[in-house]
Amino acid sequence: MVERLNKTVQNELMNIVTIFLGITVGATATAQTFLRLQTIEIIVLGVVAFGMGTAGGLLLAKLMNKLTGGKINPLIGSAGVSAVPMAARVSQMVGQKENPANFLLMHAMGPNVAGVIGSAIAAGVLLSMFG
């Protein structure tokens, strides 16, 4: 029972919630407000920020790995972006492909949650400066 519930929450339920969220946001957005150059710029900036966050986390984790003599797995650095829990799950899957004895999920959730907190703080600072 727990395995089936776990599978449902990870796959089907997540897809259903994503569809409902997309429908509600799409129903309230009008073409005049959404189809603008500024929207494309924001999407591109988001993709660039996501890529830089992932690359920066990997590079910093590689540096920590060198300084500690190999005690840090660089894959946990890629989980520092605030895409919870997908970034941590990707780190886990990639790590287990390379070495089936790797169990990185709980270690990757630390920087994953830290990325969420950092994003919230950055959003608060930006809102206080420009809002």
Secondary structure, 3 states (H helix, E strand, C coil): CHHHHHHHHHCHHHHHHHHHHHHHHHHHCCHHHHCCHHHHHHHHHHHHHHHHHHHHHHHHHHHHHHHCCCCCCHHHHHHHCCCCCHHHHHHHHHHHHHCCCCCCHHHHHHHHHHHHHHHHHHHHHHHHHHC
